[in-house]
Amino acid sequence: MSARRRMLAVLAAVTLAGPLSAALPTALSSAAGDPVIAAAGDIACPPPATRKANACHQQATADLLAPFDAVLPLGDNQYECGTLANYTQDYDKSWGQYLAKTHPVVGNHEYSGSSCSVSGASGYFSYFGDRAGPDQPGCTAACRGYYSYDQGSWHLVALNSECTEAGVGSCGATSPMVTWLMADLAAHPAQCTLAYMHEPYWGNGKVAKVYKPVVQALYDAHVDVLLVGHAHIYARYAPMSPTNANEPTRGVREFIVGTGGRSHSALKSGVPNLEVHDNSTYGVLSLTLHPAGYDWQFLPEAGKGFTDSGTTTCH
């Protein structure tokens, strides 16, 4: 099935009203054969995960995923703690239908919650298996949780933002992960590169300085896109340098996509170069990965009208 037909199938599942209808030309501009990926984080409620008016919409977002070539869960995939039992009861019944094409990253709730903990994110690593750490086959706890792979002509890098957890070794400039990241990016000088992790650098109201070495490495290697979750909102920033300068032809563009279904959080100001944000709609971010650029489209759950779309070239 061509990328154009895949996108038509996705859009048929949502209500074509208001802004979404206006965005159709961009959403359907992909060339046949270019990969189309979907991403969101902050997904499944704790058991029994019963849908409410403003929470636990994990099945509604899962209903959007069938046509995509790859699915990127952006962490906090299972609340309140991502035990294996919780993953099996809830995440597995919604987003878990697409495990065979899933490339996940781990979030803070995979390690602990307000009244619980999971040593070494063992539930997450056991559930996803080698999909969560192809460089550490068989690891089921305290694994690195970072890896890379190719999707079409793009290079994708999955990172572990839980810097203080066992197996990660901090997010500092000389940490194992950042050292690996720089080497990986140098070894894969693709024209277009995407990175993703759970917690944002440019967040909902503040910049998380702990991740500056990570973002510096991405910026130095001309990485195009950074996908994150954690804040239960959708936000798109202009391409930026690690010092928050607007750099349209060089910067890293961050998308916050904490809209997988768990709940919504308040919108906060304080980070520069915010272009679009919303905290009322669950959905996924669709990215069509062209050889020299990408199209983005926020796809809302059925019956909702908010969307965001555009197209741009890689560095």
MIMARDREN-31608 format. One line per 3 residues: number of its first residue (from 1); for each residue x, y, z negated of C-alpha. Coordinates in Angstrom, 1 decimal, m for minus. Layout:
<kelums>
NUM	X Y Z | ...
</kelums>
This chain:
<kelums>
1	0.0 0.0 0.0 | 1.4 3.4 0.9 | 2.0 6.1 m1.7
4	m0.8 8.2 m0.1 | m3.3 5.3 m0.5 | m2.1 4.7 m4.1
7	m2.8 8.3 m5.0 | m6.2 8.2 m3.3 | m7.0 5.2 m5.5
10	m6.0 7.1 m8.7 | m7.8 10.2 m7.8 | m11.0 8.2 m7.1
13	m11.0 7.2 m10.7 | m11.3 10.8 m12.0 | m13.8 13.5 m11.5
16	m12.8 15.8 m8.6 | m14.0 19.1 m10.0 | m12.5 22.5 m10.4
19	m8.7 22.7 m10.4 | m8.3 19.0 m9.6 | m10.0 19.4 m6.2
22	m7.9 22.4 m5.4 | m4.7 20.4 m6.1 | m5.5 17.6 m3.7
25	m3.2 18.7 m0.8 | m0.2 18.6 m3.1 | m1.1 15.3 m4.8
28	m1.5 13.6 m1.4 | 1.6 15.0 0.3 | 3.8 11.9 m0.4
31	5.4 10.0 2.4 | 4.7 6.3 2.7 | 7.2 4.2 0.7
34	8.2 6.8 m1.8 | 7.8 5.5 m5.3 | 5.0 6.9 m7.4
37	5.5 6.7 m11.2 | 3.2 7.5 m14.2 | 4.4 8.7 m17.6
40	2.8 9.6 m21.0 | 3.5 9.0 m24.6 | 1.7 9.0 m28.0
43	m0.7 6.3 m26.8 | m2.5 3.7 m28.9 | m4.3 4.3 m32.2
46	m3.7 1.9 m35.2 | m6.0 m1.1 m35.3 | m8.9 m1.3 m34.6
49	m8.2 1.7 m32.3 | m11.9 2.5 m31.9 | m12.5 5.3 m29.4
52	m13.7 8.6 m30.9 | m14.7 11.8 m29.3 | m11.2 13.3 m29.8
55	m8.9 10.4 m30.5 | m8.0 6.8 m29.4 | m8.4 7.2 m25.7
58	m5.6 4.8 m24.8 | m7.9 2.7 m22.6 | m9.0 5.7 m20.6
61	m5.4 6.6 m19.8 | m4.6 3.0 m19.1 | m7.4 2.9 m16.5
64	m5.3 5.4 m14.4 | m2.2 3.1 m14.2 | m3.0 0.3 m11.8
67	m1.9 2.0 m8.5 | 1.6 3.1 m9.7 | 4.9 1.6 m8.9
70	6.3 2.1 m12.4 | 4.9 3.1 m15.8 | 7.0 5.0 m18.3
73	5.6 5.0 m21.9 | 7.3 8.0 m23.6 | 7.4 6.7 m27.2
76	5.0 6.5 m30.1 | 3.3 4.0 m27.9 | 1.7 2.3 m30.9
79	0.6 4.0 m34.2 | 0.9 4.3 m37.2 | 3.8 1.9 m37.2
82	4.8 0.0 m34.1 | 4.8 m3.5 m35.6 | 4.6 m6.4 m33.3
85	1.2 m7.2 m34.7 | m0.1 m3.7 m33.9 | 1.4 m3.8 m30.4
88	m0.3 m7.1 m29.8 | m3.7 m5.9 m31.1 | m3.9 m2.5 m29.4
91	m1.2 m1.4 m27.0 | m1.2 m4.8 m25.3 | m4.9 m4.5 m24.5
94	m4.6 m1.1 m22.8 | m1.2 m0.1 m21.4 | 0.1 m3.6 m21.9
97	m1.7 m4.8 m18.9 | 1.1 m3.2 m16.9 | 4.0 m4.6 m18.8
100	5.6 m6.1 m15.7 | 6.2 m2.6 m14.2 | 6.9 m0.8 m17.5
103	10.1 0.9 m18.5 | 9.6 2.2 m22.1 | 11.4 4.5 m24.5
106	11.2 4.3 m28.3 | 9.6 6.9 m30.5 | 9.7 7.7 m34.2
109	6.6 5.8 m35.0 | 8.2 2.6 m33.7 | 10.6 2.9 m36.7
112	8.3 4.4 m39.4 | 5.1 6.2 m40.2 | 3.6 8.1 m43.2
115	3.2 4.9 m45.3 | 5.0 2.2 m43.4 | 8.3 1.3 m41.7
118	9.6 m1.2 m39.2 | 13.2 m2.1 m39.6 | 15.2 m1.3 m36.5
121	12.0 m0.8 m34.5 | 11.7 m4.6 m34.3 | 8.1 m4.6 m33.2
124	8.9 m2.4 m30.2 | 12.0 m4.3 m29.2 | 10.3 m7.7 m29.7
127	7.2 m6.7 m27.7 | 9.0 m5.1 m24.7 | 12.0 m7.6 m24.8
130	14.7 m6.9 m22.2 | 12.5 m4.2 m20.6 | 13.4 m2.0 m23.6
133	17.1 m2.8 m23.4 | 18.3 m4.6 m20.2 | 21.9 m3.9 m21.3
136	21.4 m5.9 m24.5 | 19.4 m9.0 m23.5 | 17.8 m10.8 m26.4
139	18.1 m7.9 m28.8 | 15.0 m7.6 m31.0 | 16.0 m5.0 m33.7
142	18.3 m2.0 m34.1 | 19.1 m2.1 m30.4 | 20.5 0.8 m28.5
145	17.2 1.7 m26.8 | 18.9 3.5 m23.9 | 19.5 2.2 m20.4
148	19.3 3.3 m16.7 | 17.9 2.0 m13.4 | 17.0 3.2 m9.9
151	13.6 3.8 m8.5 | 13.7 4.4 m4.7 | 16.5 6.9 m4.1
154	16.2 8.3 m7.6 | 18.3 7.4 m10.7 | 16.3 7.2 m13.9
157	17.8 7.3 m17.4 | 15.9 6.2 m20.5 | 17.2 7.6 m23.8
160	16.7 7.0 m27.5 | 15.8 10.3 m29.2 | 15.7 8.7 m32.7
163	19.3 9.7 m33.4 | 19.7 8.6 m37.0 | 18.3 5.1 m36.6
166	20.4 2.0 m36.6 | 21.8 1.2 m33.3 | 21.8 4.7 m31.9
169	24.7 6.3 m33.6 | 23.6 10.0 m33.5 | 23.0 12.3 m30.6
172	26.2 14.3 m31.0 | 28.5 15.3 m28.2 | 30.9 12.3 m28.9
175	28.2 9.8 m29.9 | 28.0 6.5 m28.2 | 24.7 7.4 m26.4
178	26.0 10.8 m25.1 | 29.3 9.2 m24.1 | 27.4 6.5 m22.2
181	25.1 9.1 m20.7 | 27.9 11.1 m19.2 | 29.6 8.0 m17.8
184	26.3 6.7 m16.4 | 25.5 10.0 m14.7 | 29.0 10.2 m13.2
187	28.7 6.6 m11.9 | 25.3 7.3 m10.3 | 25.6 10.7 m8.5
190	22.1 10.5 m6.9 | 20.7 13.7 m5.3 | 17.7 13.3 m7.6
193	17.8 12.2 m11.2 | 15.2 11.9 m14.0 | 15.7 11.4 m17.7
196	13.2 10.6 m20.4 | 13.0 10.2 m24.1 | 10.4 10.6 m26.9
199	11.2 13.9 m28.7 | 11.5 17.1 m26.7 | 14.4 19.5 m26.6
202	12.1 22.4 m25.6 | 9.3 21.5 m28.0 | 5.9 22.8 m29.0
205	7.0 26.0 m30.6 | 10.7 25.4 m31.1 | 14.0 24.2 m29.6
208	15.4 21.0 m31.2 | 19.1 21.8 m31.4 | 19.9 18.2 m32.3
211	19.4 17.3 m28.7 | 21.5 20.0 m27.2 | 24.5 17.6 m26.4
214	22.0 15.3 m24.5 | 20.5 18.2 m22.5 | 24.0 19.7 m21.9
217	25.1 16.3 m20.4 | 21.9 16.3 m18.2 | 22.5 19.9 m17.1
220	26.1 19.4 m16.3 | 25.2 16.4 m14.1 | 22.4 18.5 m12.3
223	19.6 16.3 m13.6 | 16.3 17.5 m12.2 | 13.6 16.3 m14.7
226	13.3 15.5 m18.4 | 10.1 13.8 m19.5 | 9.2 13.7 m23.3
229	6.2 13.2 m25.6 | 6.0 13.6 m29.4 | 3.9 16.8 m29.3
232	0.3 15.7 m28.5 | 0.0 18.2 m25.6 | 0.8 18.6 m22.0
235	3.4 21.3 m21.1 | 5.5 22.2 m18.1 | 8.5 24.4 m18.5
238	10.5 26.2 m15.8 | 13.9 24.7 m15.0 | 16.3 25.9 m17.8
241	19.9 25.7 m19.0 | 20.6 24.3 m22.5 | 20.7 28.0 m23.7
244	17.1 28.5 m22.5 | 18.0 30.6 m19.4 | 15.6 30.3 m16.5
247	17.6 28.6 m13.7 | 15.3 27.7 m10.8 | 18.0 26.2 m8.6
250	20.1 24.5 m11.3 | 18.1 24.0 m14.6 | 16.5 20.9 m16.1
253	12.7 21.0 m15.9 | 11.0 19.5 m19.0 | 7.5 18.1 m19.0
256	5.9 17.3 m22.4 | 3.3 14.5 m21.8 | 2.1 13.5 m25.3
259	m1.3 12.8 m23.8 | m1.5 9.0 m23.8 | m4.6 8.9 m26.0
262	m3.7 9.0 m29.7 | m4.9 12.5 m30.6 | m4.3 16.2 m29.8
265	m2.2 18.8 m31.6 | m2.3 22.5 m31.8 | m0.5 24.6 m29.2
268	2.4 26.8 m30.5 | 4.4 29.6 m28.9 | 8.1 30.3 m29.3
271	9.9 28.5 m26.5 | 10.6 30.6 m23.4 | 9.7 29.8 m19.8
274	6.6 27.9 m20.5 | 4.6 27.7 m17.3 | 1.5 25.6 m18.1
277	0.1 23.9 m21.3 | m3.0 22.2 m22.5 | m4.1 20.3 m25.6
280	m7.6 19.2 m24.7 | m7.1 16.5 m22.1 | m5.8 13.0 m22.2
283	m4.1 11.7 m19.1 | m0.8 10.8 m17.4 | 1.8 12.7 m15.3
286	2.2 11.3 m11.8 | 5.5 11.9 m10.0 | 6.1 11.0 m6.4
289	9.8 10.6 m5.9 | 10.9 11.8 m2.5 | 14.6 11.4 m1.4
292	15.2 15.1 m1.8 | 12.4 16.3 m4.1 | 9.3 15.4 m6.1
295	5.6 16.1 m6.4 | 4.0 16.3 m9.8 | 0.3 15.9 m10.7
298	m1.3 15.7 m14.1 | m4.1 13.1 m13.8 | m6.8 13.5 m16.5
301	m8.9 10.7 m17.8 | m12.2 10.2 m16.0 | m14.6 13.0 m16.5
304	m12.1 15.7 m17.3 | m11.1 18.6 m15.1 | m7.7 19.9 m16.3
307	m4.8 19.2 m14.0 | m1.4 20.6 m13.0 | 0.4 20.0 m9.7
310	3.2 21.2 m7.6 | 6.2 20.1 m5.5 | 9.9 21.1 m5.5
313	13.2 20.0 m4.2 | 16.1 18.4 m6.2 | 19.3 20.3 m7.0
</kelums>
